[in-house]
Amino acid sequence: MGGTIPEHRLVPVLTFSLGAPTLPSQGNARGLRLVATDVDWSTGHGPVVTGPGEALLMALAGRSDALGELDGPGALTLADRIA
Protein backbone atom coordinates (compact mmCIF):
# COMPACT_ATOMS: atom_id res chain seq x y z
CA MET A 1 0.00 0.00 0.00
CA GLY A 2 2.07 2.79 1.35
CA GLY A 3 0.72 6.30 1.67
CA THR A 4 -0.97 7.06 -1.63
CA ILE A 5 -3.94 8.82 0.00
CA PRO A 6 -3.12 12.38 1.18
CA GLU A 7 -3.43 12.87 4.96
CA HIS A 8 -6.13 15.54 4.62
CA ARG A 9 -8.33 12.92 2.93
CA LEU A 10 -7.22 9.80 4.78
CA VAL A 11 -7.88 11.02 8.32
CA PRO A 12 -11.56 11.89 7.75
CA VAL A 13 -12.12 8.65 5.84
CA LEU A 14 -10.62 6.58 8.67
CA THR A 15 -13.01 8.21 11.12
CA PHE A 16 -15.99 7.94 8.74
CA SER A 17 -15.33 4.24 8.11
CA LEU A 18 -15.99 3.43 11.77
CA GLY A 19 -19.62 4.47 11.38
CA ALA A 20 -20.25 3.52 7.77
CA PRO A 21 -23.19 1.07 7.79
CA THR A 22 -21.96 -0.83 4.72
CA LEU A 23 -18.49 -1.57 6.14
CA PRO A 24 -17.51 -4.02 8.89
CA SER A 25 -15.12 -1.42 10.36
CA GLN A 26 -16.94 -0.82 13.64
CA GLY A 27 -17.04 -4.52 14.52
CA ASN A 28 -13.46 -5.06 13.38
CA ALA A 29 -12.26 -2.16 15.58
CA ARG A 30 -14.28 -3.06 18.69
CA GLY A 31 -12.08 -3.37 21.78
CA LEU A 32 -8.89 -2.31 19.97
CA ARG A 33 -6.80 0.86 20.01
CA LEU A 34 -5.87 1.76 16.44
CA VAL A 35 -2.88 4.05 15.89
CA ALA A 36 -1.75 5.27 12.48
CA THR A 37 2.02 5.61 12.24
CA ASP A 38 2.13 7.96 9.26
CA VAL A 39 -0.75 10.37 9.93
CA ASP A 40 -2.18 11.98 13.05
CA TRP A 41 -5.02 9.55 13.80
CA SER A 42 -5.89 7.11 16.56
CA THR A 43 -9.04 5.76 18.14
CA GLY A 44 -10.33 3.20 20.58
CA HIS A 45 -9.24 1.44 23.74
CA GLY A 46 -7.67 -1.94 24.25
CA PRO A 47 -4.81 -3.86 22.67
CA VAL A 48 -2.96 -1.64 20.20
CA VAL A 49 -2.82 -2.10 16.44
CA THR A 50 -0.31 0.16 14.67
CA GLY A 51 0.47 0.73 11.04
CA PRO A 52 0.10 3.10 8.11
CA GLY A 53 -3.30 4.78 7.95
CA GLU A 54 -4.10 3.31 4.57
CA ALA A 55 -3.39 -0.23 5.82
CA LEU A 56 -5.57 0.38 8.89
CA LEU A 57 -8.39 1.60 6.64
CA MET A 58 -8.15 -1.43 4.38
CA ALA A 59 -8.04 -3.86 7.32
CA LEU A 60 -10.99 -2.19 9.02
CA ALA A 61 -12.92 -2.61 5.80
CA GLY A 62 -12.13 -6.32 5.86
CA ARG A 63 -9.24 -6.46 3.39
CA SER A 64 -6.80 -9.09 4.63
CA ASP A 65 -4.05 -8.07 2.19
CA ALA A 66 -3.30 -5.06 4.45
CA LEU A 67 -2.64 -7.14 7.57
CA GLY A 68 1.06 -7.60 6.80
CA GLU A 69 1.61 -3.88 7.35
CA LEU A 70 0.05 -3.90 10.83
CA ASP A 71 1.72 -4.62 14.15
CA GLY A 72 1.03 -4.62 17.87
CA PRO A 73 -0.66 -6.84 20.42
CA GLY A 74 -4.11 -6.32 18.86
CA ALA A 75 -3.05 -7.17 15.29
CA LEU A 76 -3.83 -10.89 15.69
CA THR A 77 -7.29 -10.10 17.04
CA LEU A 78 -7.97 -7.89 14.02
CA ALA A 79 -6.66 -10.60 11.68
CA ASP A 80 -8.93 -13.20 13.28
CA ARG A 81 -11.94 -10.93 12.76
CA ILE A 82 -11.15 -10.47 9.09
CA ALA A 83 -10.45 -14.15 8.37
matplotlib code that plots the C-alpha trace (Angstrom):
import matplotlib.pyplot as plt

x = [0.0, 2.1, 0.7, -1.0, -3.9, -3.1, -3.4, -6.1, -8.3, -7.2, -7.9, -11.6, -12.1, -10.6, -13.0, -16.0, -15.3, -16.0, -19.6, -20.3, -23.2, -22.0, -18.5, -17.5, -15.1, -16.9, -17.0, -13.5, -12.3, -14.3, -12.1, -8.9, -6.8, -5.9, -2.9, -1.7, 2.0, 2.1, -0.7, -2.2, -5.0, -5.9, -9.0, -10.3, -9.2, -7.7, -4.8, -3.0, -2.8, -0.3, 0.5, 0.1, -3.3, -4.1, -3.4, -5.6, -8.4, -8.2, -8.0, -11.0, -12.9, -12.1, -9.2, -6.8, -4.0, -3.3, -2.6, 1.1, 1.6, 0.1, 1.7, 1.0, -0.7, -4.1, -3.1, -3.8, -7.3, -8.0, -6.7, -8.9, -11.9, -11.2, -10.4]
y = [0.0, 2.8, 6.3, 7.1, 8.8, 12.4, 12.9, 15.5, 12.9, 9.8, 11.0, 11.9, 8.6, 6.6, 8.2, 7.9, 4.2, 3.4, 4.5, 3.5, 1.1, -0.8, -1.6, -4.0, -1.4, -0.8, -4.5, -5.1, -2.2, -3.1, -3.4, -2.3, 0.9, 1.8, 4.1, 5.3, 5.6, 8.0, 10.4, 12.0, 9.5, 7.1, 5.8, 3.2, 1.4, -1.9, -3.9, -1.6, -2.1, 0.2, 0.7, 3.1, 4.8, 3.3, -0.2, 0.4, 1.6, -1.4, -3.9, -2.2, -2.6, -6.3, -6.5, -9.1, -8.1, -5.1, -7.1, -7.6, -3.9, -3.9, -4.6, -4.6, -6.8, -6.3, -7.2, -10.9, -10.1, -7.9, -10.6, -13.2, -10.9, -10.5, -14.2]
z = [0.0, 1.4, 1.7, -1.6, 0.0, 1.2, 5.0, 4.6, 2.9, 4.8, 8.3, 7.7, 5.8, 8.7, 11.1, 8.7, 8.1, 11.8, 11.4, 7.8, 7.8, 4.7, 6.1, 8.9, 10.4, 13.6, 14.5, 13.4, 15.6, 18.7, 21.8, 20.0, 20.0, 16.4, 15.9, 12.5, 12.2, 9.3, 9.9, 13.1, 13.8, 16.6, 18.1, 20.6, 23.7, 24.3, 22.7, 20.2, 16.4, 14.7, 11.0, 8.1, 8.0, 4.6, 5.8, 8.9, 6.6, 4.4, 7.3, 9.0, 5.8, 5.9, 3.4, 4.6, 2.2, 4.4, 7.6, 6.8, 7.4, 10.8, 14.2, 17.9, 20.4, 18.9, 15.3, 15.7, 17.0, 14.0, 11.7, 13.3, 12.8, 9.1, 8.4]

ax = plt.figure().add_subplot(projection="3d")
ax.plot(x, y, z, "-o")
ax.set_aspect("equal")
plt.show()
